[in-house]
Amino acid sequence: MLMSVGFLLTPEQEQLKATARGFAQEQLRDLSVAIRAESDPLTRAALLRPVYANAVAAGFLKSLVPVPVGEAVASGVDAAIFLEEWAAEMPDFAISMSGPLNALGPVFQVGTAAQVERFARPFLAGSGAPLAAMAFSEPEGSANFDAEGPGMGVRTTAVPDGGEWLINGRKAWAPYLCGWDGDGPDIMTIVCRTPDGISLIVAEREHLAGKIEVEEYYDLPGLKGCLATRIRLTDVRVPRGNLLGDQGQGVRLTRNAFLPIAAMIAVYATAAMRQAFDIAYRFALTEKRGGPVPIIEYQAVSDVLANAKGKIEAVRLLGWRALDALTSGHPSGPEFALHAKIFGSETCVEVINDLMTIIGVTAYDQNFPIVRYLMDALSYRNIGGSNVGIRRRQLQALFRTPGYDPLSASGLALPESNGAEGSVQKPDPLGGAGIPRL
């Protein structure tokens, strides 16, 4: 029997692409210019908020809420298509809107029906500018967040106090931890240490208001529309019923929550490379740089473009594959997400650096458009789990897992019988069982 794998976009995906590109060009292009020209992080957030509300009203936020209650895009490829169109104009906007995907993921994985209904409600209303944040990173670093011992691992604590949790600690980096006004987002999923281990507790805005101190507003060299802060949580009181799952499940839930974010980095990287390529290509077509012909006529220039274009297409397909596997709940999802994050982010910096050599020293001028994409690209190796501190270590754990087959993720491994015909042993080194669909 002949079987095929198709890569052509369906009519529905073509329409999705057109809709996303139209929104990006009409509302994100000018916003991106305005935000990059503004020096104050809070003013940038104020500029972003009304466009964020427009995206909510257009239904884009609902499409990022995980099933079963959201209006999730039909596939991971669908998600990649519209996120690439947004990120081509303004990746910081796309990243800011992905907060619910990150913060609600654990809710859909282990939350009760009542928790799912309550915590997801603001993001299904289709109006306003609701925010969600996954409060994971801490100022001292979180690569070893699961370490045990005095002064190690997660330092944010949640102590039982009657019918409530009393939460104290410091968090950093996640976009909009402070909300729009300093009183927090609509929900904050907090990675914290409870008496029985690392756990996840959801704080709602009513619990956070007046209990957040913003210690610093980070002024980022790229992704300036992401309002990144370092905050202190002081005596935040949250109902005991806002614990997700059981105490001690936090390590597994946190790792799972960041897998879709890892896969998305390949999409953002593709968008940055796509824009940088367009700039370099047009430059090569028109610029002679004092010579007799446009510089694209020289083999060295054409070689740089050829190498860059191939890598862009490879990263795009890897991002599609990773998001598709995560959306469908396929066991290959974690591995593809890690490859998408690492390969996509590293390749992005390499490609843009190479494209800048076509342009020469002019590329280093902040008024020339290509350097902005390099500033964004430099962040992708570190956000969503740094490549060195977290992501490559997770791949190491995968490779060391007994029964790991290098061909499994690609679907080329032969079935191994373990008592049931056609069944295959699937290692789970990341604690990734039960990853929620996007």
PyMOL commands that set and color helices and strands:
alter all, ss='L'
color gray80, all
select helices_A, chain A and resi 11-37+41-57+60-64+76-89+91-97+99-110+113-124+205-208+240-242+250-257+259-286+295-297+299-328+333-364+370-380+387-399
alter helices_A, ss='H'
color red, helices_A
select strands_A, chain A and resi 132-135+157-161+164-175+187-194+197-204+212-217+228-239
alter strands_A, ss='S'
color yellow, strands_A
deselect
rebuild
show_as cartoon
